[in-house]
Amino acid sequence: MSSNKEELKNKIFYRASYRGTKEMDILMTGFVRSIINELDEYHLKILNDFVNMDDELLKSFKKKESLINTNDVAMIEIIDKFQKYLS
């Protein structure tokens, strides 16, 4: 595995673990852990963007209240996996 990919994984895990609230820390760490090893470097970059989203937006995805405002198919896939993880 490339060192860049490993660095990106570490960065994602760190951000997922330190969201600001214990609930989101637990939720995001579990979600990231459940999918991170199946992702290629491109999808890891998308996951990194996802874990860096605002907590309120992530909560709206969790509740399926927010419309997905993107044409990025990879981001839609990550959001879909997040919603399925919560089900």
MOPAC internal coordinates of N, CA, C and O (Angstrom, degrees):
PM7 1SCF
backbone

  N    0.0000 0     0.00 0     0.00 0    0    0    0
  C    1.4507 1     0.00 0     0.00 0    1    0    0
  C    1.5235 1   108.41 1     0.00 0    2    1    0
  O    1.2310 1   120.98 1   -41.33 1    3    2    1
  N    1.3040 1   115.73 1   138.67 1    3    2    1
  C    1.4608 1   119.27 1  -178.83 1    5    3    2
  C    1.5220 1   110.78 1   -69.71 1    6    5    3
  O    1.2310 1   121.51 1   -28.39 1    7    6    5
  N    1.3258 1   114.71 1   151.61 1    7    6    5
  C    1.4655 1   119.16 1  -179.86 1    9    7    6
  C    1.5295 1   110.84 1   -66.80 1   10    9    7
  O    1.2310 1   120.18 1   148.63 1   11   10    9
  N    1.3431 1   117.26 1   -31.37 1   11   10    9
  C    1.4681 1   119.87 1   177.39 1   13   11   10
  C    1.5201 1   111.09 1   -63.68 1   14   13   11
  O    1.2310 1   120.74 1   138.65 1   15   14   13
  N    1.3216 1   116.18 1   -41.35 1   15   14   13
  C    1.4576 1   120.60 1   180.00 1   17   15   14
  C    1.5285 1   109.81 1   -66.12 1   18   17   15
  O    1.2310 1   120.44 1   138.57 1   19   18   17
  N    1.3264 1   116.77 1   -41.43 1   19   18   17
  C    1.4622 1   120.88 1   179.14 1   21   19   18
  C    1.5304 1   110.93 1   -66.20 1   22   21   19
  O    1.2310 1   120.23 1   139.62 1   23   22   21
  N    1.3265 1   117.17 1   -40.38 1   23   22   21
  C    1.4706 1   121.17 1   176.59 1   25   23   22
  C    1.5241 1   110.71 1   -61.80 1   26   25   23
  O    1.2310 1   120.64 1   137.39 1   27   26   25
  N    1.3114 1   116.39 1   -42.61 1   27   26   25
  C    1.4637 1   121.10 1   179.56 1   29   27   26
  C    1.5265 1   110.40 1   -63.66 1   30   29   27
  O    1.2310 1   120.13 1   136.88 1   31   30   29
  N    1.3226 1   117.35 1   -43.12 1   31   30   29
  C    1.4661 1   120.95 1   177.05 1   33   31   30
  C    1.5260 1   110.53 1   -59.06 1   34   33   31
  O    1.2310 1   120.47 1   134.54 1   35   34   33
  N    1.3255 1   116.70 1   -45.46 1   35   34   33
  C    1.4670 1   120.53 1   179.52 1   37   35   34
  C    1.5301 1   111.37 1   -61.90 1   38   37   35
  O    1.2310 1   120.98 1   139.17 1   39   38   37
  N    1.3166 1   115.73 1   -40.83 1   39   38   37
  C    1.4612 1   121.33 1   178.80 1   41   39   38
  C    1.5374 1   110.41 1   -62.83 1   42   41   39
  O    1.2310 1   120.56 1   136.99 1   43   42   41
  N    1.3209 1   116.53 1   -43.01 1   43   42   41
  C    1.4678 1   121.74 1   179.52 1   45   43   42
  C    1.5198 1   110.41 1   -64.49 1   46   45   43
  O    1.2310 1   120.31 1   133.57 1   47   46   45
  N    1.3327 1   117.00 1   -46.43 1   47   46   45
  C    1.4631 1   120.59 1   178.64 1   49   47   46
  C    1.5249 1   111.22 1   -59.83 1   50   49   47
  O    1.2310 1   120.68 1   137.26 1   51   50   49
  N    1.3199 1   116.30 1   -42.74 1   51   50   49
  C    1.4581 1   120.06 1  -179.84 1   53   51   50
  C    1.5246 1   110.79 1   -61.33 1   54   53   51
  O    1.2310 1   120.60 1   131.01 1   55   54   53
  N    1.3211 1   116.47 1   -48.99 1   55   54   53
  C    1.4726 1   120.14 1  -178.65 1   57   55   54
  C    1.5228 1   111.43 1   -64.41 1   58   57   55
  O    1.2310 1   120.37 1   140.15 1   59   58   57
  N    1.3261 1   116.89 1   -39.85 1   59   58   57
  C    1.4605 1   120.43 1   179.11 1   61   59   58
  C    1.5234 1   111.14 1   -64.27 1   62   61   59
  O    1.2310 1   120.21 1   149.13 1   63   62   61
  N    1.3245 1   117.21 1   -30.87 1   63   62   61
  C    1.4648 1   122.25 1  -176.20 1   65   63   62
  C    1.5223 1   113.61 1   -83.59 1   66   65   63
  O    1.2310 1   120.00 1   160.59 1   67   66   65
  N    1.3218 1   117.60 1   -19.41 1   67   66   65
  C    1.4640 1   121.19 1  -175.91 1   69   67   66
  C    1.5229 1   110.37 1  -126.33 1   70   69   67
  O    1.2310 1   121.39 1  -110.81 1   71   70   69
  N    1.3327 1   114.95 1    69.19 1   71   70   69
  C    1.4599 1   121.64 1  -177.36 1   73   71   70
  C    1.5241 1   111.95 1   -85.49 1   74   73   71
  O    1.2310 1   120.64 1   150.67 1   75   74   73
  N    1.3073 1   116.38 1   -29.33 1   75   74   73
  C    1.4642 1   119.47 1  -177.82 1   77   75   74
  C    1.5122 1   112.24 1   123.91 1   78   77   75
  O    1.2310 1   120.25 1   152.87 1   79   78   77
  N    1.3299 1   117.13 1   -27.13 1   79   78   77
  C    1.4632 1   120.22 1   174.25 1   81   79   78
  C    1.5216 1   108.14 1  -125.95 1   82   81   79
  O    1.2310 1   121.00 1   -35.13 1   83   82   81
  N    1.2997 1   115.70 1   144.87 1   83   82   81
  C    1.4649 1   120.73 1  -178.13 1   85   83   82
  C    1.5244 1   111.09 1   -59.60 1   86   85   83
  O    1.2310 1   120.28 1   139.67 1   87   86   85
  N    1.3323 1   117.08 1   -40.33 1   87   86   85
  C    1.4651 1   121.17 1   179.94 1   89   87   86
  C    1.5267 1   111.36 1   -58.78 1   90   89   87
  O    1.2310 1   120.64 1   131.78 1   91   90   89
  N    1.3286 1   116.39 1   -48.22 1   91   90   89
  C    1.4631 1   119.51 1  -179.28 1   93   91   90
  C    1.5307 1   111.56 1   -70.56 1   94   93   91
  O    1.2310 1   120.36 1   146.13 1   95   94   93
  N    1.3331 1   116.92 1   -33.87 1   95   94   93
  C    1.4703 1   119.78 1   175.66 1   97   95   94
  C    1.5227 1   110.20 1   -58.13 1   98   97   95
  O    1.2310 1   120.56 1   131.03 1   99   98   97
  N    1.3154 1   116.54 1   -48.97 1   99   98   97
  C    1.4692 1   122.02 1  -178.38 1  101   99   98
  C    1.5250 1   110.58 1   -65.66 1  102  101   99
  O    1.2310 1   120.74 1   133.76 1  103  102  101
  N    1.3120 1   116.18 1   -46.24 1  103  102  101
  C    1.4633 1   121.43 1  -178.67 1  105  103  102
  C    1.5301 1   111.58 1   -61.55 1  106  105  103
  O    1.2310 1   120.39 1   128.90 1  107  106  105
  N    1.3116 1   116.87 1   -51.10 1  107  106  105
  C    1.4558 1   120.05 1  -176.01 1  109  107  106
  C    1.5313 1   112.45 1   -70.82 1  110  109  107
  O    1.2310 1   120.22 1   142.87 1  111  110  109
  N    1.3302 1   117.19 1   -37.13 1  111  110  109
  C    1.4647 1   119.51 1   178.00 1  113  111  110
  C    1.5221 1   110.38 1   -63.42 1  114  113  111
  O    1.2310 1   120.29 1   136.40 1  115  114  113
  N    1.3186 1   117.05 1   -43.60 1  115  114  113
  C    1.4626 1   120.45 1   178.03 1  117  115  114
  C    1.5165 1   112.15 1   -62.71 1  118  117  115
  O    1.2310 1   120.87 1   136.24 1  119  118  117
  N    1.3223 1   115.94 1   -43.76 1  119  118  117
  C    1.4628 1   120.04 1   179.35 1  121  119  118
  C    1.5223 1   110.89 1   -62.98 1  122  121  119
  O    1.2310 1   120.57 1   130.84 1  123  122  121
  N    1.3155 1   116.51 1   -49.16 1  123  122  121
  C    1.4635 1   120.49 1  -178.87 1  125  123  122
  C    1.5272 1   110.27 1   -59.96 1  126  125  123
  O    1.2310 1   120.76 1   134.31 1  127  126  125
  N    1.3119 1   116.14 1   -45.69 1  127  126  125
  C    1.4624 1   120.23 1   179.83 1  129  127  126
  C    1.5295 1   111.41 1   -59.49 1  130  129  127
  O    1.2310 1   120.18 1   146.69 1  131  130  129
  N    1.3239 1   117.26 1   -33.31 1  131  130  129
  C    1.4623 1   121.04 1  -176.77 1  133  131  130
  C    1.5312 1   113.75 1   -73.10 1  134  133  131
  O    1.2310 1   119.71 1   158.55 1  135  134  133
  N    1.3377 1   118.15 1   -21.45 1  135  134  133
  C    1.4705 1   118.87 1  -175.68 1  137  135  134
  C    1.5232 1   115.38 1  -123.86 1  138  137  135
  O    1.2310 1   119.76 1   164.16 1  139  138  137
  N    1.3033 1   118.07 1   -15.84 1  139  138  137
  C    1.4703 1   120.23 1  -167.18 1  141  139  138
  C    1.5249 1   113.68 1   -60.16 1  142  141  139
  O    1.2310 1   119.64 1   145.01 1  143  142  141
  N    1.3076 1   118.29 1   -34.99 1  143  142  141
  C    1.4617 1   119.99 1  -175.83 1  145  143  142
  C    1.5210 1   113.80 1   -76.94 1  146  145  143
  O    1.2310 1   120.02 1   167.40 1  147  146  145
  N    1.3189 1   117.57 1   -12.60 1  147  146  145
  C    1.4652 1   119.94 1   179.21 1  149  147  146
  C    1.5297 1   112.77 1   -95.50 1  150  149  147
  O    1.2310 1   120.13 1   178.92 1  151  150  149
  N    1.3235 1   117.36 1    -1.08 1  151  150  149
  C    1.4606 1   121.20 1  -174.30 1  153  151  150
  C    1.5253 1   112.44 1   -97.18 1  154  153  151
  O    1.2310 1   121.36 1   -37.53 1  155  154  153
  N    1.3253 1   115.00 1   142.47 1  155  154  153
  C    1.4573 1   120.18 1   172.66 1  157  155  154
  C    1.5353 1   108.25 1   -82.97 1  158  157  155
  O    1.2310 1   120.72 1    -2.76 1  159  158  157
  N    1.3171 1   116.23 1   177.24 1  159  158  157
  C    1.4572 1   120.24 1  -174.75 1  161  159  158
  C    1.5285 1   112.63 1   -61.76 1  162  161  159
  O    1.2310 1   119.77 1   141.86 1  163  162  161
  N    1.3236 1   118.05 1   -38.14 1  163  162  161
  C    1.4616 1   120.98 1   177.86 1  165  163  162
  C    1.5265 1   110.88 1   -61.29 1  166  165  163
  O    1.2310 1   120.34 1   132.27 1  167  166  165
  N    1.3273 1   116.95 1   -47.73 1  167  166  165
  C    1.4601 1   120.64 1  -179.16 1  169  167  166
  C    1.5324 1   111.54 1   -69.77 1  170  169  167
  O    1.2310 1   120.11 1   152.06 1  171  170  169
  N    1.3268 1   117.39 1   -27.94 1  171  170  169
  C    1.4667 1   119.57 1   173.90 1  173  171  170
  C    1.5251 1   110.43 1   -64.47 1  174  173  171
  O    1.2310 1   120.23 1   142.06 1  175  174  173
  N    1.3185 1   117.16 1   -37.94 1  175  174  173
  C    1.4721 1   120.28 1   177.21 1  177  175  174
  C    1.5258 1   110.81 1   -64.27 1  178  177  175
  O    1.2310 1   120.80 1   142.39 1  179  178  177
  N    1.3198 1   116.07 1   -37.61 1  179  178  177
  C    1.4746 1   120.12 1   177.27 1  181  179  178
  C    1.5232 1   109.62 1   -68.09 1  182  181  179
  O    1.2310 1   120.22 1   137.40 1  183  182  181
  N    1.3325 1   117.19 1   -42.60 1  183  182  181
  C    1.4673 1   120.96 1   176.87 1  185  183  182
  C    1.5245 1   110.21 1   -60.37 1  186  185  183
  O    1.2310 1   120.19 1   140.75 1  187  186  185
  N    1.3177 1   117.24 1   -39.25 1  187  186  185
  C    1.4590 1   120.72 1   177.26 1  189  187  186
  C    1.5291 1   110.62 1   -60.95 1  190  189  187
  O    1.2310 1   120.11 1   136.41 1  191  190  189
  N    1.3124 1   117.39 1   -43.59 1  191  190  189
  C    1.4710 1   120.85 1   175.92 1  193  191  190
  C    1.5248 1   110.04 1   -60.75 1  194  193  191
  O    1.2310 1   120.78 1   139.10 1  195  194  193
  N    1.3287 1   116.12 1   -40.90 1  195  194  193
  C    1.4655 1   120.92 1  -178.95 1  197  195  194
  C    1.5311 1   111.53 1   -63.22 1  198  197  195
  O    1.2310 1   120.03 1   131.42 1  199  198  197
  N    1.3332 1   117.54 1   -48.58 1  199  198  197
  C    1.4663 1   119.18 1  -177.79 1  201  199  198
  C    1.5206 1   112.20 1   -69.23 1  202  201  199
  O    1.2310 1   120.25 1   165.11 1  203  202  201
  N    1.3192 1   117.13 1   -14.89 1  203  202  201
  C    1.4620 1   120.34 1   177.36 1  205  203  202
  C    1.5261 1   113.09 1   -92.87 1  206  205  203
  O    1.2310 1   120.44 1  -177.38 1  207  206  205
  N    1.3173 1   116.76 1     2.62 1  207  206  205
  C    1.4655 1   119.89 1   176.16 1  209  207  206
  C    1.5256 1   109.91 1   -69.66 1  210  209  207
  O    1.2310 1   121.40 1   -22.04 1  211  210  209
  N    1.3050 1   114.92 1   157.96 1  211  210  209
  C    1.4552 1   122.76 1   177.19 1  213  211  210
  C    1.5314 1   110.57 1   -61.19 1  214  213  211
  O    1.2310 1   120.33 1   -38.30 1  215  214  213
  N    1.3183 1   116.97 1   141.70 1  215  214  213
  C    1.4651 1   121.56 1  -179.71 1  217  215  214
  C    1.5211 1   112.77 1   -57.20 1  218  217  215
  O    1.2310 1   120.35 1   141.82 1  219  218  217
  N    1.3137 1   116.93 1   -38.18 1  219  218  217
  C    1.4663 1   119.55 1  -179.06 1  221  219  218
  C    1.5285 1   111.37 1   -64.13 1  222  221  219
  O    1.2310 1   120.30 1   140.69 1  223  222  221
  N    1.3173 1   117.04 1   -39.31 1  223  222  221
  C    1.4565 1   120.51 1   177.37 1  225  223  222
  C    1.5318 1   110.17 1   -66.69 1  226  225  223
  O    1.2310 1   120.55 1   137.10 1  227  226  225
  N    1.3225 1   116.56 1   -42.90 1  227  226  225
  C    1.4684 1   120.06 1   177.93 1  229  227  226
  C    1.5293 1   111.35 1   -62.07 1  230  229  227
  O    1.2310 1   120.65 1   140.81 1  231  230  229
  N    1.3206 1   116.37 1   -39.19 1  231  230  229
  C    1.4701 1   119.77 1   177.60 1  233  231  230
  C    1.5282 1   110.73 1   -65.11 1  234  233  231
  O    1.2310 1   120.30 1   144.39 1  235  234  233
  N    1.3207 1   117.03 1   -35.61 1  235  234  233
  C    1.4686 1   119.15 1   178.97 1  237  235  234
  C    1.5337 1   110.18 1   -69.69 1  238  237  235
  O    1.2310 1   119.82 1   146.11 1  239  238  237
  N    1.3295 1   117.96 1   -33.89 1  239  238  237
  C    1.4669 1   120.55 1   173.86 1  241  239  238
  C    1.5256 1   109.34 1   -66.33 1  242  241  239
  O    1.2310 1   121.11 1   139.49 1  243  242  241
  N    1.3271 1   115.49 1   -40.51 1  243  242  241
  C    1.4659 1   121.25 1   179.50 1  245  243  242
  C    1.5250 1   110.65 1   -58.03 1  246  245  243
  O    1.2310 1   120.92 1   137.14 1  247  246  245
  N    1.3170 1   115.85 1   -42.86 1  247  246  245
  C    1.4675 1   121.20 1  -178.89 1  249  247  246
  C    1.5236 1   112.42 1   -86.73 1  250  249  247
  O    1.2310 1   120.91 1   178.19 1  251  250  249
  N    1.3308 1   115.87 1    -1.81 1  251  250  249
  C    1.4685 1   122.77 1  -177.69 1  253  251  250
  C    1.5268 1   111.59 1    59.03 1  254  253  251
  O    1.2310 1   121.33 1  -145.60 1  255  254  253
  N    1.3382 1   115.05 1    34.40 1  255  254  253
  C    1.4612 1   120.95 1  -179.62 1  257  255  254
  C    1.5316 1   111.99 1   -93.95 1  258  257  255
  O    1.2310 1   120.67 1   155.76 1  259  258  257
  N    1.3138 1   116.32 1   -24.24 1  259  258  257
  C    1.4563 1   120.30 1  -174.39 1  261  259  258
  C    1.5198 1   110.47 1   -96.92 1  262  261  259
  O    1.2310 1   121.44 1   -41.71 1  263  262  261
  N    1.3094 1   114.86 1   138.29 1  263  262  261
  C    1.4553 1   119.64 1   172.58 1  265  263  262
  C    1.5170 1   108.02 1   -76.82 1  266  265  263
  O    1.2310 1   120.83 1   -38.39 1  267  266  265
  N    1.2960 1   116.02 1   141.61 1  267  266  265
  C    1.4517 1   120.81 1   179.22 1  269  267  266
  C    1.5198 1   107.53 1   -80.24 1  270  269  267
  O    1.2310 1   121.18 1   -68.29 1  271  270  269
  N    1.3167 1   115.35 1   111.71 1  271  270  269
  C    1.4589 1   121.49 1  -175.06 1  273  271  270
  C    1.5278 1   110.03 1  -102.03 1  274  273  271
  O    1.2310 1   121.12 1  -112.29 1  275  274  273
  N    1.3332 1   115.46 1    67.71 1  275  274  273
  C    1.4561 1   120.13 1   178.40 1  277  275  274
  C    1.5201 1   109.81 1  -155.06 1  278  277  275
  O    1.2310 1   121.21 1   -28.07 1  279  278  277
  N    1.2945 1   115.30 1   151.93 1  279  278  277
  C    1.4607 1   120.88 1   173.62 1  281  279  278
  C    1.5254 1   110.31 1  -101.62 1  282  281  279
  O    1.2310 1   120.49 1  -178.47 1  283  282  281
  N    1.3258 1   116.66 1     1.53 1  283  282  281
  C    1.4584 1   122.18 1  -178.06 1  285  283  282
  C    1.5282 1   109.36 1   -78.10 1  286  285  283
  O    1.2310 1   120.99 1   -72.67 1  287  286  285
  N    1.3122 1   115.71 1   107.33 1  287  286  285
  C    1.4655 1   121.45 1  -176.63 1  289  287  286
  C    1.5294 1   110.71 1   -60.40 1  290  289  287
  O    1.2310 1   120.09 1   141.38 1  291  290  289
  N    1.3198 1   117.43 1   -38.62 1  291  290  289
  C    1.4637 1   120.45 1  -179.56 1  293  291  290
  C    1.5303 1   111.13 1   -63.96 1  294  293  291
  O    1.2310 1   119.96 1   140.18 1  295  294  293
  N    1.3327 1   117.69 1   -39.82 1  295  294  293
  C    1.4684 1   120.43 1   178.20 1  297  295  294
  C    1.5176 1   110.15 1   -66.52 1  298  297  295
  O    1.2310 1   120.28 1   139.62 1  299  298  297
  N    1.3163 1   117.07 1   -40.38 1  299  298  297
  C    1.4686 1   120.62 1   177.68 1  301  299  298
  C    1.5295 1   109.88 1   -61.15 1  302  301  299
  O    1.2310 1   120.24 1   140.56 1  303  302  301
  N    1.3329 1   117.15 1   -39.44 1  303  302  301
  C    1.4684 1   120.88 1   177.24 1  305  303  302
  C    1.5265 1   111.28 1   -62.08 1  306  305  303
  O    1.2310 1   120.06 1   137.37 1  307  306  305
  N    1.3296 1   117.48 1   -42.63 1  307  306  305
  C    1.4689 1   121.42 1   179.46 1  309  307  306
  C    1.5218 1   109.94 1   -64.81 1  310  309  307
  O    1.2310 1   119.95 1   135.98 1  311  310  309
  N    1.3194 1   117.71 1   -44.02 1  311  310  309
  C    1.4711 1   121.34 1   178.96 1  313  311  310
  C    1.5211 1   110.06 1   -62.61 1  314  313  311
  O    1.2310 1   120.39 1   138.13 1  315  314  313
  N    1.3251 1   116.86 1   -41.87 1  315  314  313
  C    1.4612 1   121.29 1   177.82 1  317  315  314
  C    1.5294 1   110.68 1   -61.78 1  318  317  315
  O    1.2310 1   120.02 1   136.93 1  319  318  317
  N    1.3184 1   117.57 1   -43.07 1  319  318  317
  C    1.4760 1   121.16 1   177.88 1  321  319  318
  C    1.5217 1   110.32 1   -63.44 1  322  321  319
  O    1.2310 1   120.63 1   141.17 1  323  322  321
  N    1.3355 1   116.39 1   -38.83 1  323  322  321
  C    1.4590 1   121.22 1   177.83 1  325  323  322
  C    1.5286 1   110.56 1   -61.27 1  326  325  323
  O    1.2310 1   120.39 1   132.90 1  327  326  325
  N    1.3140 1   116.85 1   -47.10 1  327  326  325
  C    1.4651 1   121.01 1   179.97 1  329  327  326
  C    1.5290 1   111.28 1   -64.98 1  330  329  327
  O    1.2310 1   119.99 1   140.87 1  331  330  329
  N    1.3241 1   117.63 1   -39.13 1  331  330  329
  C    1.4572 1   120.65 1   177.30 1  333  331  330
  C    1.5158 1   111.65 1   -68.52 1  334  333  331
  O    1.2310 1   120.28 1   144.47 1  335  334  333
  N    1.3127 1   117.08 1   -35.53 1  335  334  333
  C    1.4655 1   121.85 1   177.00 1  337  335  334
  C    1.5260 1   110.05 1   -59.78 1  338  337  335
  O    1.2310 1   120.78 1   143.05 1  339  338  337
  N    1.3056 1   116.12 1   -36.95 1  339  338  337
  C    1.4655 1   121.41 1  -177.58 1  341  339  338
  C    1.5145 1   113.47 1   -78.55 1  342  341  339
  O    1.2310 1   120.39 1   162.78 1  343  342  341
  N    1.3221 1   116.86 1   -17.22 1  343  342  341
  C    1.4667 1   120.64 1  -176.55 1  345  343  342
  C    1.5051 1   112.80 1   -77.22 1  346  345  343
  O    1.2310 1   120.10 1   180.00 1  347  346  345

